[in-house]
Amino acid sequence: MTPADHPAPVRAGTPAGRYVVAAAVLGSGMVLLDGTVVNVALRTVGRDLGASLAQLQWITDGYLLALASLILLGGSLGDRFGRRRVFVIGTVWFALASLACGLAPTPGALVVARIVQGAGAALLTPGSLAMIQGAFDAEDRAEAIGSWSGLGSIAAALGPLVGGGLVQLASWRWIFLVNLPVAVVTVVVARRHVPETRDPGAPDRFDVPGAVLATLALGGATYALVQWGDPGMAWAVALAVLAAAGFVLRERTSDHPMLALGIFADRTFSAANGLTVLAYAALGALLFFLVLQLQVVGGYGPLAAGLSTLPITVCMLLLAARGGRLAARTGPRIPLTLGPLVMAAGSLLLLRVGPEVRYTTDVLPGLTVFGLGLALMVAPLTATVLAAAPAEHAGIASGVNNAVARTGSLLAVAALPVAVGLSGSEYADPLTLDPAYRSAILACAGLLALGGLVSWLTIRTRVVGRRP
């Protein structure tokens, strides 16, 4: 064991603590931003590159697929070689892939570049949270995680706003190119100010077969949902089922599994991740459909559609860190129950968005209520997941939670368009998109209500951020 395995812990509110949170937020913020920034640009990308709806879905889902499939491996690499080191490598990778996205000449080239970008995100994302978990004193972790999750969620919520401004005032290509200077700052802050941490008990070998099987399982499921009705759909379903079964078998029998299945023995850990997949499926689908609805049916430009999501950003900025402190005092059960239910109510208010949409009455109330619920839920959810896992497995716990979050968004964006009757170029037809949007929003509200119920029935009332 070396001093790097257990450096002196940092405290919240100190310059050292602020630097750690800043590096983590900058890195994970790029990942979250690129998960949502594309939504507001999809219509413009489709028109510029001549892309079909399936290709537009893959521009979103290819990124999420690589991120969700490889993020557990990224967490394992961080635990073994150092969370800061892998975080920096992932940041550089992500920046280079962003450059390729910005220069892509065809829809196919953009999809490939997005997949490579997602692989870089899988390296830096678990490290961003694991750096906080490993560096901060146990007493301050919940507050630090609250700041991280709140500021990071602001990046996700800012995606439509930033994307709309860049698309309308410059070019959709700049939604990717803007990552380059952010990545430079992230690397400088991390290398100079973040202490290195690792898991001294991490295995020397890595579960490459497990990563391949996870990718095949998610990839097959995603292809089947996006290409529903195509001749290859049945083969994709079979591949997904066989690969998923193989993944579980591999993780049960391997002496160096990518995912130690025993981590799910803790009921709180499993329940919190169940809520994560439901909530982030709803969040991803709602943002995907809302910005399309505002542009295609409501007549908004890309910038106006992006600006419309600002209430979520404001709520996260003002309240997310307080949500972490609230959970540290009261326990996570109440915020993790009320948060999704409030988000569901906000989703239902967004059913008013239609051909003659008025922002103050049809968009603002729904997004404000949705943002309040999100601010109440995000920090307690993340802190609960980490509190339920041993501290030495912070990287893998972070990887699991991020993987299920991206998987939820991935499957929702892949499945809902087909489920509500959209295919081909129909997303650009207001008469077709309007009823499909309403069905999708109802589905989002249902997922969130189910998440609130799951939390109430399964989450223990205990203080997060402290393990006995």
C-alpha positions, 0 to 999 in steps of 0.5 A: 500500500502506498500513500497515494492509496489513502492521501490526507482527506480534504474538507468541504469549503477549503481551497483543496476541496473546491479544486477537487469538486471543480475538476470533477464537475468540469469533466462530468459536466462535459459528459452530461452536456453532450448527453443532452446538447445534441437534442436541440440540434437534431432537427438541424443536423438531420436537415444538414446531413440528410439524416433519417429518424433512426440515424438521429436516434443513433447519434444520441444512442451511440454515445449512450451505448458506449458510455453505458457499456464501458463505464464499469470497466472505466470504474475498474481501471480507475480503482486499479491505476488511479482515479485521477490518472484514468479521469485525465486520460478519459478527458483527453480521449473525449476531447479528441472524439469531440473534434471528430464529431465537429468535423463529421461529413456524414450521418454515419461518420457522426454516429461513429465519432459519437460512439468513440466519444462515449468510450472516452466518457466511460473513462472519465465519468466514474473517476469524477465521482470516485475522486470526490469519494476518495479524497473527501473526509467522510463527514463532508462527502454528502455535501461535496457530492451534493455540489457535484451532482447539482453543478453536474446536473446544471450542465445536463440541463444547460445542454438544450440552452447551449445547443440552441444558441450555438446551432442558431448563432453559429453551427451545430458543429460547435456543440462538439468543438466547444468541449476542447477548451473545457477539456484543457482546463479540466486536465490542468486543474486535475493534474495540479490540484486533485490527489491521486486515490486508488483501491489497493485491493483492485485486481491486476487483470481486467474483465474484457470479456465482461465488457464485450458481453455488456456492449453486445447486450445493450447494443443488440437491445438498442438496435432492436428498439431503434430498427423495430420491424426490420428483418434484423430485429429478431437477430438483435433480440437474440443477441441481446438475450444471449449476451446478457445471460453470458454477462451474468454468468461471466461475472458470477464465475470470474475471479476478477469480474468487471461487476462484482454482483455481490454489491447488489446484495445491499437492498438500498444500493439496488433500490437506488439504482432501480430509481436511477434507471426509471428517473433518467429514462424519463429525463432523457426521453422528456428532453428529447421529445420536448425540444422537438415538440417546441421546434416542430409543433410550436414553431420555436427556433433552436435558441428559443427551444434551448432557452425554454429549459432554463428553469431546470438549470435555475432550480438545480443551481439554487437547490441541488446542494441543499438537497444533499444536505437535507438527505444527510440530516433526514435520510434519503427515503423522503426526498427520493420518494417526493422528488420523482413524484414532483417530477411526474407532476411537472411532466403532466403540466408539459402536456399543454405544449402544442401548436399555439404554445405560450411559454409562461402558461404552457412551458414555464410551470411544468419545467419549474415543477420538474426542476424542483423535483430533480433538485430534490432527488439528484444529490440524495440519490447519488449519495445513497448509492455511494453510502451503500457501497464500501468506500474502497469500491467507490469507482465501481459503485459510481460506474454502476450508478452511471451505467444504469442512468445512461442505460435508462436514457439509452433505452427510453430514447430508443424505445419511445419513438417507436412506441408512440408511432414515430419512424422515418422522417415523421418527426418533422411532421407536426401532425404526426409528432404532436400526438406522439409527444403527448403519449411520450410525456404520459409515459415519462410521468408513469416512469417517475411515479413508479420510481417514487413508489419504488423508493417509498417501499424499498429505501431505508431511512438512514443518514447518507454519507456515513457507513458504520 
